[in-house]
Amino acid sequence: MAGHFFAIQPQACAVPAFFIDRQRCLCVCWFSCCLTQIMSASGPNVRSNTPMILLECDMDGDPFRQFRKWFDDAVTAQIVQPEAITLATATPNGQPSARMVLLRQCDERGFCFFTNYQSEKARQLTANPRAALVIFWESLHRQVRVEGHIEKTSDAESDEYFDSRPRGSRIGAWASPQSDVLANREELEKRVQEMESRFAGQEHLPRPPFWGGFRVVPAMIEFWQGQDSRLHDRICYRRQADGSWRIERLAP
């Protein structure tokens, strides 16, 4: 496990710059355009007119090590928030919903994210403990799909991650009744002020009992490499009864 475990640390500022003001928005857009032009002219792993062919013989036998390789490529390519991932859930009667979350840990047990256990997604996962993930790195023309069942992370794992978060994020976890209806923005800000007062002068904030992690334990992991003429490469790992992985190529 230790050989290919990795954890993604939270950033001090989780609000994208383009939400701040129009001037910063223009700066970010300019920088993004420049970065895209630079990346399009560099390296064999960056999307181009001749994408890298994905062959079964080039894939790692362990899908988690393969994912780590691709994630490292995304980091090297300077993709903004390469850990951003779509989480799809469904109610017991089959009503689906999806949202973006941040992948925070990955090892041979699965893919972890953290949230309020009283949120809508957490309620759905408790009632129907199955989920799907999609992570897409456009400039690399790659995506990874994951399907599996859900389990909660241990208290120790949730505590460790919560303690690593910026103080403002820890206050926010206490203050926000995630997915509940609010009368207005002022109600949320008032709750934040109340939590600031409650924990004033307290360096260590305990993790809220209603907050922690979920792990998607995969039964299937698919690696998709885009190709010209939509003849994409799709290499799929399926978990077998003995815990091993069967590797298959899927038609695009």
C-alpha positions as CSV (number, residue, x, y, z in Angstrom):
1,M,0.0,0.0,0.0
2,A,2.7,2.4,1.0
3,G,4.3,2.0,-2.4
4,H,1.6,3.9,-4.3
5,F,-0.3,5.8,-1.7
6,F,-0.6,9.5,-2.2
7,A,-2.4,12.3,-0.4
8,I,-3.3,15.7,-1.9
9,Q,-3.0,18.5,0.5
10,P,-5.7,21.3,0.6
11,Q,-4.8,24.7,-0.6
12,A,-5.0,27.8,1.6
13,C,-7.3,29.5,-0.9
14,A,-9.9,27.2,-2.4
15,V,-11.8,30.0,-4.2
16,P,-10.7,30.3,-7.9
17,A,-9.2,33.6,-8.7
18,F,-11.8,34.3,-11.4
19,F,-14.5,34.6,-8.7
20,I,-12.7,37.5,-7.0
21,D,-13.2,40.4,-9.4
22,R,-13.3,41.3,-13.1
23,Q,-9.7,42.5,-13.2
24,R,-8.4,39.2,-11.8
25,C,-10.7,37.3,-14.1
26,L,-9.0,39.0,-17.1
27,C,-5.6,38.2,-15.8
28,V,-6.5,34.5,-15.2
29,C,-8.0,34.2,-18.7
30,W,-4.8,35.8,-20.2
31,F,-2.6,33.4,-18.3
32,S,-4.7,30.4,-19.2
33,C,-4.5,31.2,-22.9
34,C,-0.8,31.6,-22.7
35,L,-0.4,28.4,-20.8
36,T,-2.5,26.5,-23.3
37,Q,-0.4,27.7,-26.1
38,I,2.8,26.7,-24.4
39,M,1.5,23.3,-23.4
40,S,0.2,22.6,-26.9
41,A,3.7,23.0,-28.3
42,S,5.5,20.9,-25.6
43,G,6.0,17.3,-24.7
44,P,4.6,14.0,-26.1
45,N,2.1,13.8,-23.3
46,V,0.3,17.0,-24.2
47,R,-2.7,16.8,-26.5
48,S,-1.6,17.3,-30.1
49,N,-2.5,16.1,-33.6
50,T,-0.7,12.9,-32.9
51,P,-1.9,11.6,-29.5
52,M,0.0,8.9,-27.8
53,I,-1.4,5.4,-28.5
54,L,-2.4,3.5,-25.4
55,L,-1.4,-0.2,-25.6
56,E,-2.2,-2.9,-23.1
57,C,1.4,-3.9,-22.9
58,D,2.3,-0.4,-21.7
59,M,-0.2,-0.4,-18.9
60,D,0.8,-1.2,-15.3
61,G,-0.8,-4.4,-14.0
62,D,-2.0,-2.4,-11.0
63,P,-4.6,0.2,-11.8
64,F,-3.7,2.4,-8.8
65,R,-0.1,2.6,-9.9
66,Q,-1.3,3.4,-13.4
67,F,-3.5,6.2,-12.0
68,R,-0.6,7.6,-10.1
69,K,1.4,7.8,-13.3
70,W,-1.3,9.6,-15.1
71,F,-1.9,11.9,-12.1
72,D,1.8,12.8,-12.0
73,D,1.6,13.6,-15.8
74,A,-1.3,16.0,-15.0
75,V,0.7,17.7,-12.3
76,T,3.7,18.0,-14.6
77,A,1.5,19.5,-17.3
78,Q,0.5,22.2,-14.8
79,I,-3.2,21.4,-15.1
80,V,-5.2,23.6,-12.7
81,Q,-6.6,21.5,-9.8
82,P,-5.8,18.1,-11.4
83,E,-7.5,16.5,-8.4
84,A,-10.9,17.9,-9.3
85,I,-13.2,15.0,-9.9
86,T,-16.9,14.4,-10.7
87,L,-18.8,12.3,-8.2
88,A,-22.0,10.7,-9.3
89,T,-24.5,9.3,-6.8
90,A,-28.1,8.1,-6.9
91,T,-31.0,7.8,-4.6
92,P,-32.4,4.3,-3.9
93,N,-35.1,4.9,-6.5
94,G,-32.5,5.7,-9.1
95,Q,-32.6,9.5,-9.3
96,P,-29.0,10.5,-10.2
97,S,-27.0,13.6,-9.3
98,A,-23.4,14.7,-9.8
99,R,-21.1,17.3,-8.5
100,M,-17.4,18.2,-8.4
101,V,-15.3,17.2,-5.4
102,L,-11.6,17.0,-4.7
103,L,-9.8,13.8,-4.6
104,R,-7.7,13.8,-1.5
105,Q,-6.2,10.3,-1.1
106,C,-5.6,7.3,-3.3
107,D,-4.2,3.9,-2.5
108,E,-4.9,0.2,-3.2
109,R,-8.1,0.5,-1.1
110,G,-9.7,3.2,-3.3
111,F,-10.2,6.9,-3.9
112,C,-11.1,9.2,-1.0
113,F,-12.9,12.5,-0.7
114,F,-14.2,14.4,2.4
115,T,-17.5,16.0,3.1
116,N,-20.3,16.8,5.5
117,Y,-22.0,13.5,6.4
118,Q,-25.4,15.4,6.5
119,S,-25.1,16.7,3.0
120,E,-27.3,15.5,0.1
121,K,-24.5,13.5,-1.4
122,A,-23.7,11.8,1.9
123,R,-27.4,11.0,2.5
124,Q,-27.5,9.4,-1.0
125,L,-24.3,7.4,-0.4
126,T,-25.6,6.2,2.9
127,A,-28.9,5.1,1.4
128,N,-27.3,3.7,-1.8
129,P,-23.6,3.0,-1.2
130,R,-22.5,3.0,-4.8
131,A,-20.8,5.8,-6.7
132,A,-19.0,6.6,-9.9
133,L,-16.1,9.0,-10.4
134,V,-14.8,10.8,-13.6
135,I,-11.6,12.8,-13.7
136,F,-10.8,14.6,-17.0
137,W,-7.6,16.2,-18.0
138,E,-8.5,18.1,-21.2
139,S,-5.0,19.2,-22.3
140,L,-3.7,15.6,-22.0
141,H,-6.9,14.4,-23.7
142,R,-7.3,11.8,-20.9
143,Q,-10.0,10.7,-18.6
144,V,-10.3,8.1,-15.9
145,R,-13.6,6.5,-14.9
146,V,-14.2,4.6,-11.6
147,E,-17.2,2.6,-10.5
148,G,-17.5,0.9,-7.1
149,H,-19.1,0.7,-3.7
150,I,-18.7,3.2,-0.8
151,E,-17.2,3.0,2.6
152,K,-16.4,5.6,5.2
153,T,-12.8,6.4,6.1
154,S,-11.7,5.7,9.6
155,D,-12.0,8.4,12.3
156,A,-8.2,8.6,12.4
157,E,-8.0,9.2,8.6
158,S,-10.7,11.8,8.8
159,D,-9.0,13.5,11.8
160,E,-5.7,13.6,10.0
161,Y,-7.1,15.2,6.9
162,F,-9.2,17.7,8.8
163,D,-6.2,18.8,10.8
164,S,-4.3,19.5,7.5
165,R,-7.0,21.9,6.3
166,P,-6.6,25.7,6.5
167,R,-8.3,27.2,9.6
168,G,-10.9,28.9,7.5
169,S,-12.0,25.6,6.0
170,R,-12.2,24.0,9.4
171,I,-14.4,26.8,10.6
172,G,-16.5,26.5,7.5
173,A,-17.0,22.8,8.1
174,W,-18.4,23.6,11.6
175,A,-20.5,26.5,10.3
176,S,-22.2,25.2,7.2
177,P,-25.2,23.0,7.4
178,Q,-24.4,21.7,3.9
179,S,-27.3,21.3,1.5
180,D,-29.8,22.9,3.9
181,V,-31.8,25.9,2.7
182,L,-30.5,29.3,3.9
183,A,-32.5,32.4,4.1
184,N,-29.7,34.5,2.8
185,R,-25.9,34.9,2.7
186,E,-26.0,36.8,6.0
187,E,-27.2,33.7,7.8
188,L,-24.2,31.7,6.7
189,E,-21.8,34.6,7.6
190,K,-23.5,34.8,11.1
191,R,-22.9,31.1,11.6
192,V,-19.2,31.5,10.6
193,Q,-18.9,34.4,13.1
194,E,-20.4,32.2,15.8
195,M,-17.9,29.5,15.2
196,E,-15.0,32.0,15.1
197,S,-16.1,33.1,18.6
198,R,-16.6,29.6,19.8
199,F,-13.0,28.6,18.8
200,A,-11.3,31.9,19.4
201,G,-7.8,31.4,20.7
202,Q,-8.0,27.7,20.1
203,E,-5.2,26.5,17.8
204,H,-6.6,23.0,17.4
205,L,-10.1,22.7,16.1
206,P,-11.7,19.2,16.6
207,R,-13.3,17.6,13.6
208,P,-17.1,17.9,13.6
209,P,-18.7,14.6,14.3
210,F,-20.8,15.1,11.2
211,W,-17.8,15.5,8.9
212,G,-15.4,13.0,7.4
213,G,-14.3,10.9,4.5
214,F,-15.8,8.5,2.0
215,R,-13.8,6.0,0.0
216,V,-14.9,4.7,-3.4
217,V,-13.7,1.1,-3.5
218,P,-13.5,0.4,-7.2
219,A,-14.8,-2.7,-9.1
220,M,-13.9,-1.0,-12.4
221,I,-11.3,1.6,-13.5
222,E,-11.2,2.7,-17.1
223,F,-8.3,4.7,-18.6
224,W,-9.3,6.7,-21.7
225,Q,-6.8,8.3,-24.1
226,G,-8.4,10.4,-26.8
227,Q,-7.3,9.8,-30.4
228,D,-8.0,11.3,-33.8
229,S,-11.2,10.4,-35.7
230,R,-12.7,9.4,-32.4
231,L,-10.8,6.1,-32.4
232,H,-10.1,6.5,-28.7
233,D,-8.1,4.0,-26.6
234,R,-10.1,2.6,-23.7
235,I,-8.3,0.2,-21.3
236,C,-10.5,-1.2,-18.5
237,Y,-9.5,-2.9,-15.3
238,R,-12.1,-5.1,-13.7
239,R,-11.7,-6.5,-10.2
240,Q,-12.0,-10.3,-10.0
241,A,-13.4,-12.4,-7.1
242,D,-9.8,-13.2,-5.9
243,G,-8.9,-9.5,-5.9
244,S,-6.8,-9.5,-9.0
245,W,-7.5,-7.3,-12.0
246,R,-8.5,-8.3,-15.5
247,I,-7.4,-5.9,-18.2
248,E,-9.6,-5.4,-21.3
249,R,-9.7,-3.1,-24.3
250,L,-13.1,-1.5,-25.0
251,A,-14.4,-0.2,-28.3
252,P,-14.5,3.6,-28.5
